[in-house]
Amino acid sequence: MKLQSWQSDPERYDFRHTLVPQYSHMDTIRHVNNVAVHGMHLEARVRHQLAVLGQESLFSDDVLLRPQRTVTHFLRETHFPHDVLCTARLIAVERERYHVATALFQQGECVGVQQAWTGAWEHDGWTALPPATYDALVAALSDTPAPIDDWPEKPLTQVDMSDYPVAAEISGRYADLDPDVVIGELAISRFAEQSRAGTLKPIRNDPALGLLVASVDLSYHRWRRGAAAAQVTCGVERIGNSSFALAGAVAVDSVRLASARSTMVLIDHAQRRPTPIDAPLRRAMEPLSIDTHAAQARMGES
């Protein structure tokens, strides 16, 4: 997804508030963890939702407003303890979903952007937005929206859970549940992060090399009520010059909740710059590759 110039200008957003990063947001690389950054985008979306739809839209026991897809770009590292300006802008409204763009700014620089399509989840499937929600969103839509049309291809869904080279089970926890007793958006993001961690062992064997998460693309298929153990899978989808893409999935009881694609950049620790993926590392990553062609062929036979 090519970023547009307006996305790095905080004045082009309709809503803004400030968050203070916490010490607990940092990870072992000593910057704010990518899941915590995702949480800042989520906070911006929820506060924007409150401003547009009111307090009554925050909790629900029937129709849930939940993302169908989020695409997050991490443009720079976010650091503790400097304040983060979080911004949001309503981009488009359709009968069954709406599009909100968010951006984070720290010390005068744009450190990350996110695009999110949000829909209405009722009982066991997606449905049209409630009429009052749709009307309120249309009324709040700017006269000069900035559409973003070049969305990347969606994360893989044709690969069976058993065909990913790395798989693990994560115990369900009370902390995974959001206020509507649903396995929450950040829990899904943490599950995807954990699946990546198990896939990156060949790279972590070299202390001179490091990794940065450039983007995370999540498609949300189902919203499940109640804590449960999650099955997570991951594998290498593509290898480029200094970057590669990981694809994975999150499921409960073999029912897929989300599909993920994460773009990772290999860096030289000493120079803090991208570095090429050399032949030995490529060979080490080959056993972790996803055979997408076989998966597509199998789907064609079924």
Protein Blocks (a to p, Z undefined) as FASTA:
>chain_A
ZZdfklmpmklpfbdcdddddfklpcfkopacfklmmmmmmmmmmmmmmmmnojklmpcc
kbccddfbdcdddfbdcddfbdcddddddfbdcfkbccddddddeehiafbdcddddddd
ehjaccdddfklmmmmmmmpcfbdcddfkbccdddfkbcfklpfbdcdddddfklpcfko
pacfklmmmmmmmmmmmmmmmmmmpmkbccddfbdcdddfbdcehidddddddddfbdcf
kbccddddddeehiafbdcddddddddfklopacdddfklmmmmmmmpccfklmmmmmmm
ZZ
